[in-house]
Amino acid sequence: MAEDLKSNKKQKVLEEEEEGINEYKRVLSIQSHVVSGYVGNKAATFPLMTLGFDVDPLNTVHFSNHSGFPTFPGERLNGQQLMELFGGLKKNRLANYSHALTGYILIL
């Protein structure tokens, strides 16, 4: 009985995908990125993908590690750079997202 329910659920998911019902499970994730550790987009992307979302990470910062350490060298996007990246998505008709996720944005 349990196997029949699993099989039916899998079949329904496959049918929905064929019909394009799940095609809009797209996330624009605007967060930080670190080389070492799991915060921001590095932490968010994989779990969302396992849930069936197509994730486009837009990294606001790229640091060696999270900012809780004494130093965190790296690069930061300013507002113009962020808008340029998003503008490129729009111009190429890639900015049709069903969800947006925002996180840490460092302002100094």
C-alpha positions as CSV (number, residue, x, y, z in Angstrom):
1,M,0.0,0.0,0.0
2,A,2.8,2.5,0.9
3,E,4.6,1.6,-2.3
4,D,1.5,2.3,-4.3
5,L,1.2,5.8,-2.7
6,K,4.9,6.5,-3.4
7,S,4.5,5.3,-7.0
8,N,1.4,7.5,-7.5
9,K,3.1,10.5,-6.1
10,K,6.1,10.0,-8.4
11,Q,3.8,9.6,-11.3
12,K,2.0,12.9,-10.4
13,V,5.2,14.8,-10.2
14,L,6.3,13.5,-13.6
15,E,3.0,14.4,-15.1
16,E,3.2,17.9,-13.6
17,E,6.7,18.4,-15.0
18,E,5.6,17.3,-18.5
19,E,2.7,19.7,-18.3
20,G,5.0,22.6,-17.2
21,I,3.4,23.1,-13.9
22,N,6.7,23.1,-12.0
23,E,8.6,25.2,-14.6
24,Y,8.1,28.4,-12.5
25,K,9.9,27.1,-9.4
26,R,12.7,29.6,-9.9
27,V,14.5,31.5,-7.1
28,L,16.6,34.6,-7.3
29,S,18.7,34.3,-4.2
30,I,20.4,37.7,-3.4
31,Q,22.8,37.0,-0.6
32,S,26.5,36.8,0.5
33,H,29.0,34.1,-0.6
34,V,32.0,32.8,1.4
35,V,34.8,30.5,0.3
36,S,35.0,28.7,3.7
37,G,31.8,27.9,5.6
38,Y,28.2,27.7,4.9
39,V,26.3,31.0,5.0
40,G,24.3,33.0,2.5
41,N,24.0,31.6,-1.0
42,K,26.5,28.8,-0.2
43,A,24.0,27.5,2.4
44,A,20.8,28.3,0.6
45,T,21.4,27.0,-2.9
46,F,21.7,23.2,-2.4
47,P,18.7,22.8,-0.1
48,L,16.5,24.7,-2.5
49,M,17.7,22.6,-5.4
50,T,16.9,19.4,-3.5
51,L,13.3,20.8,-3.1
52,G,13.1,21.1,-6.9
53,F,13.8,24.8,-7.3
54,D,16.0,26.3,-10.0
55,V,18.3,28.7,-8.1
56,D,20.1,31.7,-9.5
57,P,22.5,33.0,-6.8
58,L,23.3,36.7,-7.1
59,N,26.2,37.2,-4.6
60,T,26.3,40.6,-2.9
61,V,29.7,39.9,-1.4
62,H,32.4,37.3,-1.9
63,F,34.4,36.9,1.3
64,S,37.0,34.3,2.4
65,N,34.8,33.4,5.4
66,H,31.8,34.9,7.3
67,S,32.1,38.3,9.0
68,G,32.1,36.8,12.5
69,F,35.9,36.2,12.1
70,P,38.4,38.9,12.9
71,T,39.1,39.4,9.2
72,F,37.0,38.7,6.2
73,P,38.8,39.9,3.1
74,G,37.0,39.9,-0.2
75,E,34.9,41.9,-2.6
76,R,31.5,43.7,-2.2
77,L,29.0,44.7,-5.0
78,N,27.8,48.2,-4.9
79,G,24.2,49.1,-5.9
80,Q,25.2,49.9,-9.5
81,Q,27.0,46.6,-10.0
82,L,24.0,44.7,-8.5
83,M,21.6,46.5,-10.9
84,E,23.9,45.8,-13.8
85,L,23.8,42.1,-13.1
86,F,20.0,42.1,-12.7
87,G,19.7,44.3,-15.8
88,G,21.5,41.6,-17.8
89,L,19.1,39.0,-16.6
90,K,16.1,41.2,-17.6
91,K,17.6,42.1,-21.1
92,N,18.1,38.4,-21.8
93,R,14.6,37.6,-20.5
94,L,16.0,35.4,-17.7
95,A,14.4,37.4,-14.8
96,N,11.1,35.5,-14.5
97,Y,11.3,34.2,-11.0
98,S,8.6,32.7,-8.8
99,H,10.5,33.5,-5.6
100,A,13.1,35.9,-4.3
101,L,15.3,35.3,-1.3
102,T,17.4,38.0,0.2
103,G,19.9,37.8,3.0
104,Y,22.9,39.6,4.4
105,I,24.0,42.8,2.6
106,L,27.1,44.4,4.1
107,I,26.9,48.2,4.2
108,L,30.0,50.1,5.3
